[in-house]
Amino acid sequence: MDDRVIVIFKNEQNPGGRDIEIPLNITGNELIYGLKESFNLEIDIDNPEESYLRMENPIGLIRGDTKLIEYGIRNGSVIFAE
């Protein structure tokens, strides 16, 4: 099994989306922190209620210490920062 996937990342500055490659062995919090730093997102990582990303294919919220592989993320999944 491959340990990386290519997903589509969408946010307000990039509504059409951008393909990004992410490892599946990191946690939701690590992904949020990495995307926050890379795309200058206004996510308050100190507030657990606001520290999440929305996902489609499969539908869900990415947050916390759960590994990305446990969410069922696959190539072509879409991740949104709002």
N, C-alpha and C positions, 0 to 999 in steps of 0.2 A: 504494500500500500504506500502511496506517495504521502510524504509528510508536509507537503505544501499545496496550496490551492491558489487559483487566480480568481479574485472576486471583483465585483464592480462596486466602487466606493462613491457615494453621492453625498453632497452637502450643498449649502446655499451658494457657495462660490463656484461650485462645479455641478450644476443640476443634471447635466448630461452623463456624468459619471466618469470615473477614471479606473482603469484596470490596475489592480495592485496584487502582488504576490505576497501571501502571508503564510507563516508556518502554522501548523495545527497543534503544535505542542506548547503553545503559550496560553496564558489565561486571558479571560475577557478584559480584566484590568490592564494587563500588559498591552493588549491591542489598543484599548482606549487611550492609554498614555502615549503610545507610539504615534497614533493618528493625530492626537491633540498636538503633539510637538511638531509633527511633519506638516500639518495643514493649518496650524494656528487656530484650532477650534476653540470655541468658548465653552468648554465643558468643565464644570467644577468637579475635579476628581476627588476633592475632599468631602463632597456631599454625595453619599451613596444613592440618594433618591434621584439625583440628576446625572449620575455617572453611568450612562448606558448607551448602547447603539442599537438601532432597530435593524432587523434583518428580514429578508424575504428569500424564499427557496432554500431552506425551510423558513417558516415564519417564526419569529422569536425576538427576545431581547438579549443582547450580549452584555453581561455584567459579572462582576465578582471574580472569584477564584476558580471558576469552572474552566477547564481546558476547552479550546475551540473545537477539538475533535468530538467532544461530547455534545455539541450543539448540532452536529450533522452538517456543518458547512461543507460545501462542495464547489467545484469549479462552476462559475456562473452565478453563485449566490450574490445577492445585492445587499450591501450594508449602507445604512443611512445615518448621518449625523444631523440632528435638527437643533 
